[in-house]
Amino acid sequence: MFEDEAALKEQTVEVMTAIGSFMREALPVVQAVPELSPLAFEMLEMGVRQLKRGRALEDTIEQSKQAILQKVAQAKQQQQQQAQQPQAPPPDPKAMAEQARAATIQANPLPNPPPFTGEGWVGAAIGAQEMQVRQQELALKVQELELKQRELQTKLSAAQQQAMQQASRAEMLGAEAPGQAYTRQ
């Protein structure tokens, strides 16, 4: 009986390790190219079927697969609809950053996450997306500040040049006045 518990624990660890490893490898690829989601799920299902303890997860994986594939299809359909619409002027970068942040916060790739996920790969993926959005926002703010700095430097240079010209004129006028007074006497 003690050996059965040890074997059960070992099989559970094996399933968790295999799924976790696969998710770490597949998730970035699927995020970059959502069309590869069906392939990733098929590979996951194939791997889980090979493990005795993994069979209990098949229904949950299938539900997650259907939910994600539906979201991918919806996104693709939206892209096609947008491509058919007339081109609008480019959106405001600040608005885009805000939309990306809202989409990241609202995105939940697994409506009913399987028990093995916990705060693992889904939380890390969302956190990474939020960090990218924040980095993009910061980069935009840095660009805005650099532009303001250049404008201020240009104004400062112009003001300094004008002050130097006025000082030069004042010196010239000041030097001529005593000389003119001297010649008249």
Rosetta blueprint (number, residue, H / E / L):
1 M L
2 F H
3 E H
4 D H
5 E H
6 A H
7 A H
8 L H
9 K H
10 E H
11 Q H
12 T H
13 V H
14 E H
15 V H
16 M H
17 T H
18 A H
19 I H
20 G H
21 S H
22 F H
23 M H
24 R H
25 E H
26 A H
27 L H
28 P H
29 V H
30 V H
31 Q H
32 A H
33 V L
34 P H
35 E H
36 L H
37 S H
38 P H
39 L H
40 A H
41 F H
42 E H
43 M H
44 L H
45 E H
46 M H
47 G H
48 V H
49 R H
50 Q H
51 L L
52 K L
53 R H
54 G H
55 R H
56 A H
57 L H
58 E H
59 D H
60 T H
61 I H
62 E H
63 Q H
64 S H
65 K H
66 Q H
67 A H
68 I H
69 L H
70 Q H
71 K H
72 V H
73 A H
74 Q H
75 A H
76 K H
77 Q H
78 Q H
79 Q H
80 Q H
81 Q H
82 Q H
83 A H
84 Q H
85 Q L
86 P L
87 Q L
88 A L
89 P L
90 P L
91 P L
92 D L
93 P H
94 K H
95 A H
96 M H
97 A H
98 E H
99 Q H
100 A H
101 R H
102 A H
103 A H
104 T H
105 I H
106 Q H
107 A L
108 N L
109 P L
110 L L
111 P L
112 N L
113 P L
114 P L
115 P L
116 F L
117 T L
118 G L
119 E L
120 G L
121 W H
122 V H
123 G H
124 A H
125 A H
126 I H
127 G H
128 A H
129 Q H
130 E H
131 M H
132 Q H
133 V H
134 R H
135 Q H
136 Q H
137 E H
138 L H
139 A H
140 L H
141 K H
142 V H
143 Q H
144 E H
145 L H
146 E H
147 L H
148 K H
149 Q H
150 R H
151 E H
152 L H
153 Q H
154 T H
155 K H
156 L H
157 S H
158 A H
159 A H
160 Q H
161 Q H
162 Q H
163 A H
164 M H
165 Q H
166 Q H
167 A H
168 S H
169 R H
170 A H
171 E H
172 M H
173 L H
174 G H
175 A H
176 E H
177 A H
178 P H
179 G H
180 Q H
181 A H
182 Y H
183 T H
184 R H
185 Q L
